[in-house]
């Protein structure tokens, strides 16, 4: 998966920093890996930006270390439209 665009995010992803998140996602123009390993919290704004990215570029894999973040993604149904892994090495 080396040919995929990659973005690494950290901390809390919410309304207060959505413009930075949008800017990072704007540079992606094809299949991507979004590394959320260091993310501790996502709100609906961040979830929406992830959904918009997937809709725009197609394939997006998410690397998620936090059980709480993973649970949030599963509750909103992202496990059916994103590939979610615990470590980037799982992507192959």
JOKA-V306326 format. One record per residue. RES is the residue in one letter. SS is DSSP state (H for helix, E for strand, - for the rest). Layout:
RES:SS
RES:SS
This chain:
X:-
X:-
X:-
X:-
X:E
X:E
X:E
X:E
X:E
X:E
X:E
X:E
X:E
X:-
X:H
X:H
X:H
X:H
X:H
X:H
X:H
X:H
X:H
X:H
X:H
X:H
X:-
X:-
X:-
X:-
X:-
X:E
X:E
X:E
X:E
X:E
X:E
X:E
X:E
X:E
X:E
X:E
X:-
X:H
X:H
X:H
X:H
X:H
X:H
X:H
X:H
X:H
X:H
X:H
X:H
X:H
X:H
X:-
X:-
X:E
X:E
X:E
X:E
X:-
X:-
X:-
X:H
X:H
X:H
X:H
X:H
X:H
X:H
X:H
X:H
X:-
X:-
X:H
X:H
X:H
X:-
X:-
X:E
X:E
X:E
X:-
X:-
X:H
X:H
X:H
X:H
X:-
